[in-house]
Amino acid sequence: QVQLVESGGGLVQPGGSLRLSCAASGSIFSGYTMRWYRQGPGKQREFVERVNSGGGTNYGDSVKDRFTISRDNAKNTVYLQMNSLKPEDTAIYYCNAYIAPLQYWGQGTQVTVSS
């Protein structure tokens, strides 16, 4: 069992930056693939980025070159650094921990990009 708690969301102007955090507890964090998803208003949940247990990363096309995922296994935390934010990045951002066949979700944190 893994518990995930996201933080760092908020209101930011277009072109600004935010860093989201996801703190994990309850299991061996380093063995999990950690992923970020988001769900905008009226949209389906969308894959954003992932980092596997070895540190390899994959990015969704919509955030490539703007967002960076990282993990700190000593702190059981995964981060999402978001730069050059756009209004279309407005969404609830969810953290996900995955190790086949199990996956766990956090409760989400709201990011709003608006002037």
N, C-alpha and C positions, 0 to 999 in steps of 0.2 A: 504494500500500500504506500502511495506517495501523496503527500499534500503539497499543493502549489499555491503560492500567494504572489500575485503580481502587484507592482507599485510603479509610480513614476508618471502616470498619465496626467493629462491636464489640458488646458487651453493654450495654444501657441499660434503665433501669426505665421502666415505663409512665408516660407524661406527659413523658418526657425528650426530649432533642434530640441529633441527630448531624448532621454535615456530611460527605457523601461527596465525593470528588474523583475526577476521571478525567483523567489526563494523556495527551495524544495526541502522537504523533511520526510523522514519515515522509511527511507530505503537507501540503497547504495546509489547515490546520485551519479557517480562517474560512469556507470554502465549504461545509462539511458541516453537515447537520442532525444535532444531537446528541440522543440519546435515552437515557433510563433505563428499563430493564425490571427486573422482579423475578420470582423463582420461589420460592414458599413450599413447605414440605414437602408432598409429595403433590399439588401443584397444577401447573397449566400456567403457562408464562411469561406474565407480564401486563405490559402497557404502563403506565408510570408517568407520565412527562412527556417533553416534547421542547422544544427551542429551535432555531429555524431560523437560517440564516445572517444574516438581518436582525434577529434578536432576538425574533421572535414566538414565543409559547409556547402549548402545549396541555397540559392536565392530565387524568389519569385520574380518574374520579369518586371513587374510593376515597381519593384523597389531596388532593383539592381543598381549599384554604384551610389545609392543614397543611404541605404540601411546596412548596418553591420552587426552580426550576431557574434557573441563571445560567451565563454563559460569560465567560471572559476570553481573548479572542483573542491578546492579547500574551503570555499564558502558555501558550497551547494547552491550556487546561484548562476543563472543565465541572464545575459543582458541583451538588449536590443537598442543600439545607438541609431537614432533616426535623424538624418540631416536633410536639408533642403525640402522641408515638409510642404505638402500641397494640400489644398482643401479636400481633394479626393482620398487623402490618407485618413480622413476622419472615420473613426470606427472604434469598436470595442476590440481590444487586443487581448488575445488569450494565449497563455502558456500551455504547452502540452509536453508530457513526458512519455516516451514510448520505448518499450522493450518487448518484442514479440512474445506472446500475443496480447500483452497488456498495454493500455494507455490511460493516462490520467490528465484531467483538465483543471486549470485554475478557474477562478470566478470572473476574471477579466478586468481590464482597466480601460477607462474611456480616454481616448485621444481626440481632441477637437482642434482642427486647423482652420482658423478664421481670423479675419481682420476686424 
